Each structure stands twice: as structure tokens, then as C-alpha cells.
Amino acid sequence: MARQQLLHLRLFLLSSPKPVLLNPLPSLTSSSSSRNASSNPISRNRVWTLTTPRRADSTVTSLAEEILSSSTNDLSPDLASVLESDSARSIVHPSINGFPFLELLSLLKRRPLLALQVFDWRRNLRDSTPLIAEEYASAIALAGRAQNLSLAVKLFNESKPTANKPILYNALMTAFMYNGEVNRCISLFHELKKETKYGPDTVSYNILLSLYGYHILVDQMESVLRDMDSSGIPRSVVTYKILMCGYLRSRRWKQMERIFGSFKEPDMSTRLLMLRGYAIAGKLEKMERMYELVKGEVHAQEMSLICAMIRAYSKVRCESSLRKIEELVKLIREEEYFPHLHIVLIMVYAKEGLIDEMERLIFDANKRNIVISSHRVIRTILSVYYKCGDVERLGSFINQAENAGWSLSKDLYRCKMILFSRLGRLTEMCCEVDKMDSYWPVRDRYTLKILYKGFSDAGRMWEMNMVIGLMFKYGFRIPQDAVVG
């Protein structure tokens, strides 16, 4: 039974997008002492069964490596010679360790077109055992990954007479979900419910829950979950993880925590999921406690969680947060660098008013060809230059932004005009208007008001009157203190 559940889980995960959820749930724990471990979805043994992959046979692994190395592209003629070997023919028969051909398809899934060619060889191979439903299901899922839904449907129809369980429906539902065919996936599920020999199983409902959760369809998620419970279909560990992902996506932190608290001994992937939830929710104390539990795994292969934690700290302005951000940044390897992280760090230093560190990151962003298109980020950077009053450094930043193709706004040039005005450099202030005209030829009242204020503070009555005349010309309301001489 455990082997069959594991096989279903692999097929479900073969090509599905990240699961997501959202729904109030009844208690996940049972007070009945007669409930055994195999029926308890949160039991330790069941968590191990559903989350620990079986080690592939060495013959299958070596054959997969040979196929991948000999086939530089998915249509390589060398593939035929590899498949004619004795080692290839030996894996088409079931063994005491299971179905080695299924293991081979799983190892080749990152190149679905190549894996489908291997399946086609197996299907046309003479003097071999007939294809079983699980092999067809793997091929259907691979066709989904290859975005070949017509092939997936063809294989489904071809294999349907040999199936006596919902695994083929699950594979095709997964293919539809992977390619964004929401309606076809839902329709196929309802077709499965009409089957007289068998109906939906836990995997079937998990796929539908994942689909609705991913699209944040709350009402539909709740309906499917109720239907699952009323039909007597048991929830699995995967079900709860899908629900946790959905609560994460819909920002329902209390429900997510409640599900997490129901696990007697949550596994590593569940803890990592909860860490992400705490980071996005900005619950720093809980995030730090969870981080201490999974630190080794995060450092090894979960760099996206490091970035999520940095974003969480960036929302809190304090010295300790900045220190923790800098410690986390050191953990990120160069090959795993996120461009978005660079922008977050620029924002952090800008909010703290650390102009030297901010400019170092801006220079580095230009070297990495990172383009900033957010006006909010530009305005945050601009506020630093405005507060320090250094017009030369502001001018250098504007030149970098222009050359790098960053999002420009009038605020950049208006700020520069104000700083020039304060320094009495009125000629340079007027030159900024000419630069603005090359981007935004239509004059606006706020720019003219800055000009008026600059000339007014310098006592330049003639220029003041010219600005007032422009305000009249464009239909703007003139300043209350304006005096026409």
C-alpha cells in the first residue's frame, strides 16, 4: 500500500506547479486511541513514507546517465543504440524492487521529450511485458511537461481500457494543470467521479485543491475540501502541505500556523514552508526561532528563503535588522544571486540614509545590468540626496539612471532644481528645465513654481515676471505672494 501511495505521489509531483491553498479546516488531530498510524495523516511513519523517495537501482541510474550523456539533443540518433543494449532491455520487466522502467522515466523527467522517446521505444518493443497503467500515467505526465496535451490525451484514451484505478485520470489532470487548462482539469475530475469501477482518490483531490489554491479561488477550495471529507477520502500529508501553501499565498497566517501545529513531528519541507510564511508575514521572532531549526538546510539549498528573510528584516528600521541583513547577504553565493535582492538592499541603505553603501550598490547594479523600473525605489533613493543636499552626487546618479535605462520621473530633475536654487546656481537650475523638456515637453505648474521660488529668493524680479507670464499662458494658478512689476 505504501509503495502505491508513493507512486501516486511521484506522478502528482512530476509536473504540477507549486501547490497553494486556502480554507478553514477542522481539527487535524483525533482523540480516538483506536485510530492506527496508517490512517493518521500526521503520523511519523506516514510522513516518512510520503516524503522519502526510494533510492533508484544502480543499473537504472547508470542507464539514465548514459542516455542523457549520449543524447545532446532530444532527437539524437545515438539514443537508439543505447536502448538496444542488454541493460536497457532488462529494465522493462518488473523486479522485486518495483518497476525499474518507471524509475528511468523519473530520472529523465527534466528532459521530457527525451523521456517520451524512451517510452515510445518501450511501447513498441517486441516480446516484452504489456504496458501497465503506471507507465502510461508517467508518459501522460511527461507529455504535460512537454506541453503536448494532444499526446497526453491520446495516451490517456489508449490506456484507459487497461486501468482499474484513477491513476490515469490523475496524470492527465496534472498535465492539464501544468499547462493552465483549468476548465479541462475540473471537467476531467467530474468525469472521474462518474466512473462506476472507481472514483477520485486522495491524489485526485490534492490536484484539484492545488489548482484552486494556486488561483486563490477560496470558495471552490472550501467546496472541494468539504466534498473530500464527506466522500470519506482520507487527507494525506501532501494535502496539508497544499493547504499550507494556499494559506501562504492568500496571506492567512493563523490558519497556516494551525495546520503546522497539528503535525506531531513536521518534516523539513514543512518547516521550510512555515519559515517562508513567517518571513512574508513579518513575524520576525517566530521566523528567527524557525530559522534556528532549519539553518543547515536553508544554507545548503534554500537561497530563496534567505532572500525572503532579508525582505522581512528590510521592513523594520533598526540597527539590529541591518546587521542581520548583512549577515544573511554573506550566505548567498554568486551563482544564486537574485537581481530583486539588489533592489531590496538599495532600499534598505537608502532608508537608513547610508549614502555611500547605497551608491556602491547602485554602481554594482549598473554593472549587473539591473534595470529599476519602480518609481517608489527611485523616490526613496532621491530622498537621500535631497536630505544631504549634495547636488553633484544627485547629478551623477541621474546620469547613471539615464544611461542604464532606469525609470525616470520629473521628481529627479525637480529635486536637482531645488538644490541648485538653494546654492544660488540659477543658470544650472534653468538648464534642468531644458532636460525635462526632452522627456516631458508639456510644462507643469510644480516645475514653474520651483523656478518662481528660486528667482524670488534671489530677488530676480524680471525672471519672476517671466515665470508668472508662463503660468498665465498655461492656465495655472499663480502663487499668492506673486507681485507683477
NORUR-V861894 format. One record per residue. N is the residue number from 1. RES is the residue in one small letter. D_LAST is the distance of its C-alpha to the last C-alpha in Angstrom with 1 decimal. Layout:
N|RES|D_LAST / N|RES|D_LAST
//
This chain:
1|m|95.5 / 2|a|93.1 / 3|r|93.3 / 4|q|92.5 / 5|q|89.4 / 6|l|88.2 / 7|l|88.7 / 8|h|86.7 / 9|l|83.9 / 10|r|83.8 / 11|l|83.5 / 12|f|80.7 / 13|l|78.8 / 14|l|79.5 / 15|s|76.5 / 16|s|74.6 / 17|p|70.9 / 18|k|70.0 / 19|p|71.2 / 20|v|68.9 / 21|l|69.7 / 22|l|68.6 / 23|n|70.9 / 24|p|72.4 / 25|l|75.8 / 26|p|78.9 / 27|s|80.4 / 28|l|81.5 / 29|t|84.4 / 30|s|87.7 / 31|s|89.9 / 32|s|93.0 / 33|s|95.2 / 34|s|97.2 / 35|r|94.3 / 36|n|95.1 / 37|a|92.9 / 38|s|93.0 / 39|s|91.5 / 40|n|88.9 / 41|p|85.7 / 42|i|84.5 / 43|s|87.7 / 44|r|87.7 / 45|n|90.3 / 46|r|88.5 / 47|v|85.2 / 48|w|87.1 / 49|t|88.8 / 50|l|85.6 / 51|t|83.4 / 52|t|85.8 / 53|p|86.4 / 54|r|89.9 / 55|r|90.5 / 56|a|91.1 / 57|d|94.5 / 58|s|94.5 / 59|t|96.0 / 60|v|93.2 / 61|t|90.5 / 62|s|92.0 / 63|l|92.3 / 64|a|88.6 / 65|e|87.6 / 66|e|89.8 / 67|i|88.3 / 68|l|84.7 / 69|s|85.4 / 70|s|87.4 / 71|s|84.9 / 72|t|81.7 / 73|n|80.5 / 74|d|81.5 / 75|l|83.7 / 76|s|85.6 / 77|p|89.2 / 78|d|90.4 / 79|l|90.1 / 80|a|93.3 / 81|s|95.4 / 82|v|94.2 / 83|l|95.0 / 84|e|98.5 / 85|s|99.4 / 86|d|101.8 / 87|s|99.2 / 88|a|97.0 / 89|r|100.0 / 90|s|101.0 / 91|i|97.9 / 92|v|98.3 / 93|h|101.0 / 94|p|100.4 / 95|s|101.5 / 96|i|102.2 / 97|n|98.6 / 98|g|97.1 / 99|f|95.8 / 100|p|94.9 / 101|f|93.3 / 102|l|90.8 / 103|e|90.0 / 104|l|89.5 / 105|l|87.0 / 106|s|85.1 / 107|l|84.9 / 108|l|83.7 / 109|k|81.0 / 110|r|78.1 / 111|r|79.2 / 112|p|80.0 / 113|l|80.9 / 114|l|83.4 / 115|a|84.8 / 116|l|85.2 / 117|q|87.2 / 118|v|89.5 / 119|f|89.9 / 120|d|90.8 / 121|w|93.4 / 122|r|94.9 / 123|r|95.0 / 124|n|96.9 / 125|l|99.2 / 126|r|102.8 / 127|d|105.4 / 128|s|102.8 / 129|t|102.4 / 130|p|100.4 / 131|l|96.7 / 132|i|96.0 / 133|a|93.2 / 134|e|91.3 / 135|e|91.2 / 136|y|89.9 / 137|a|87.3 / 138|s|86.1 / 139|a|85.8 / 140|i|83.8 / 141|a|81.4 / 142|l|81.2 / 143|a|80.5 / 144|g|77.6 / 145|r|76.2 / 146|a|76.6 / 147|q|74.6 / 148|n|77.7 / 149|l|78.1 / 150|s|80.5 / 151|l|82.9 / 152|a|82.5 / 153|v|83.5 / 154|k|86.3 / 155|l|87.7 / 156|f|87.4 / 157|n|89.4 / 158|e|91.9 / 159|s|92.6 / 160|k|92.3 / 161|p|96.1 / 162|t|97.0 / 163|a|94.7 / 164|n|95.9 / 165|k|92.8 / 166|p|89.0 / 167|i|88.2 / 168|l|87.5 / 169|y|85.2 / 170|n|83.4 / 171|a|83.0 / 172|l|81.6 / 173|m|79.3 / 174|t|78.0 / 175|a|77.5 / 176|f|75.5 / 177|m|73.4 / 178|y|72.7 / 179|n|71.4 / 180|g|69.3 / 181|e|71.7 / 182|v|71.3 / 183|n|72.9 / 184|r|75.9 / 185|c|76.4 / 186|i|76.5 / 187|s|78.7 / 188|l|81.2 / 189|f|81.3 / 190|h|82.3 / 191|e|84.8 / 192|l|86.3 / 193|k|86.6 / 194|k|88.8 / 195|e|91.3 / 196|t|94.7 / 197|k|96.1 / 198|y|93.2 / 199|g|89.7 / 200|p|86.5 / 201|d|87.0 / 202|t|84.7 / 203|v|83.1 / 204|s|82.4 / 205|y|80.5 / 206|n|78.7 / 207|i|77.4 / 208|l|76.1 / 209|l|74.6 / 210|s|72.8 / 211|l|71.5 / 212|y|70.0 / 213|g|68.8 / 214|y|67.0 / 215|h|65.1 / 216|i|64.5 / 217|l|66.4 / 218|v|67.2 / 219|d|69.3 / 220|q|71.4 / 221|m|72.0 / 222|e|73.3 / 223|s|75.5 / 224|v|77.1 / 225|l|77.7 / 226|r|79.4 / 227|d|81.4 / 228|m|82.5 / 229|d|83.8 / 230|s|85.5 / 231|s|87.3 / 232|g|88.7 / 233|i|87.1 / 234|p|86.7 / 235|r|83.4 / 236|s|83.5 / 237|v|81.5 / 238|v|79.5 / 239|t|78.7 / 240|y|77.1 / 241|k|75.2 / 242|i|73.8 / 243|l|72.8 / 244|m|71.2 / 245|c|69.2 / 246|g|68.1 / 247|y|67.0 / 248|l|65.1 / 249|r|63.3 / 250|s|62.5 / 251|r|61.4 / 252|r|64.3 / 253|w|65.0 / 254|k|67.4 / 255|q|69.7 / 256|m|69.7 / 257|e|70.7 / 258|r|73.4 / 259|i|75.0 / 260|f|74.8 / 261|g|76.5 / 262|s|79.3 / 263|f|80.5 / 264|k|83.3 / 265|e|82.7 / 266|p|79.7 / 267|d|79.9 / 268|m|77.5 / 269|s|75.5 / 270|t|75.1 / 271|r|73.8 / 272|l|71.3 / 273|l|70.1 / 274|m|69.6 / 275|l|67.7 / 276|r|65.3 / 277|g|64.9 / 278|y|64.1 / 279|a|61.6 / 280|i|59.7 / 281|a|59.8 / 282|g|58.5 / 283|k|61.6 / 284|l|61.7 / 285|e|64.7 / 286|k|66.9 / 287|m|65.6 / 288|e|66.6 / 289|r|70.0 / 290|m|70.7 / 291|y|69.5 / 292|e|72.1 / 293|l|74.8 / 294|v|73.9 / 295|k|72.2 / 296|g|74.8 / 297|e|74.5 / 298|v|70.7 / 299|h|70.7 / 300|a|73.3 / 301|q|71.9 / 302|e|69.2 / 303|m|66.0 / 304|s|64.0 / 305|l|64.8 / 306|i|63.4 / 307|c|60.1 / 308|a|60.3 / 309|m|60.8 / 310|i|57.9 / 311|r|55.6 / 312|a|57.0 / 313|y|56.2 / 314|s|52.7 / 315|k|51.7 / 316|v|52.5 / 317|r|50.3 / 318|c|52.7 / 319|e|54.2 / 320|s|57.6 / 321|s|56.4 / 322|l|54.8 / 323|r|58.0 / 324|k|60.1 / 325|i|57.9 / 326|e|58.4 / 327|e|62.2 / 328|l|62.3 / 329|v|60.4 / 330|k|63.1 / 331|l|65.7 / 332|i|64.1 / 333|r|65.8 / 334|e|63.9 / 335|e|65.6 / 336|e|64.7 / 337|y|61.0 / 338|f|58.7 / 339|p|55.2 / 340|h|53.9 / 341|l|55.0 / 342|h|52.8 / 343|i|49.7 / 344|v|51.0 / 345|l|51.3 / 346|i|47.8 / 347|m|46.6 / 348|v|48.8 / 349|y|47.6 / 350|a|43.9 / 351|k|44.3 / 352|e|46.0 / 353|g|43.2 / 354|l|45.8 / 355|i|43.6 / 356|d|46.3 / 357|e|48.9 / 358|m|46.4 / 359|e|45.4 / 360|r|49.1 / 361|l|49.8 / 362|i|46.8 / 363|f|48.2 / 364|d|51.7 / 365|a|50.4 / 366|n|49.2 / 367|k|52.6 / 368|r|54.3 / 369|n|52.1 / 370|i|51.0 / 371|v|48.0 / 372|i|45.8 / 373|s|44.4 / 374|s|43.6 / 375|h|39.9 / 376|r|41.1 / 377|v|42.6 / 378|i|39.6 / 379|r|37.3 / 380|t|39.9 / 381|i|39.9 / 382|l|36.1 / 383|s|36.0 / 384|v|38.2 / 385|y|35.8 / 386|y|32.8 / 387|k|34.7 / 388|c|35.9 / 389|g|32.5 / 390|d|34.3 / 391|v|32.1 / 392|e|34.8 / 393|r|37.5 / 394|l|35.3 / 395|g|34.6 / 396|s|38.4 / 397|f|39.1 / 398|i|36.7 / 399|n|38.5 / 400|q|41.9 / 401|a|40.9 / 402|e|39.7 / 403|n|43.0 / 404|a|45.2 / 405|g|43.9 / 406|w|42.8 / 407|s|40.6 / 408|l|36.9 / 409|s|34.0 / 410|k|30.2 / 411|d|30.6 / 412|l|32.0 / 413|y|29.0 / 414|r|26.5 / 415|c|28.5 / 416|k|28.4 / 417|m|24.6 / 418|i|24.4 / 419|l|26.9 / 420|f|25.2 / 421|s|21.9 / 422|r|23.9 / 423|l|25.4 / 424|g|22.2 / 425|r|23.5 / 426|l|20.4 / 427|t|21.9 / 428|e|24.9 / 429|m|22.8 / 430|c|21.4 / 431|c|25.0 / 432|e|26.1 / 433|v|24.1 / 434|d|26.0 / 435|k|29.2 / 436|m|28.4 / 437|d|27.9 / 438|s|31.5 / 439|y|32.8 / 440|w|30.4 / 441|p|28.6 / 442|v|26.9 / 443|r|23.6 / 444|d|23.4 / 445|r|20.8 / 446|y|22.2 / 447|t|21.7 / 448|l|18.1 / 449|k|17.6 / 450|i|19.4 / 451|l|17.1 / 452|y|14.0 / 453|k|16.0 / 454|g|17.1 / 455|f|13.8 / 456|s|12.6 / 457|d|15.9 / 458|a|15.6 / 459|g|12.2 / 460|r|11.2 / 461|m|7.4 / 462|w|8.0 / 463|e|10.8 / 464|m|9.2 / 465|n|7.1 / 466|m|10.6 / 467|v|12.4 / 468|i|10.7 / 469|g|11.6 / 470|l|15.0 / 471|m|15.4 / 472|f|15.0 / 473|k|17.4 / 474|y|20.0 / 475|g|19.8 / 476|f|19.0 / 477|r|17.7 / 478|i|14.3 / 479|p|14.5 / 480|q|14.6 / 481|d|12.5 / 482|a|9.5 / 483|v|6.2 / 484|v|3.8 / 485|g|0.0
//
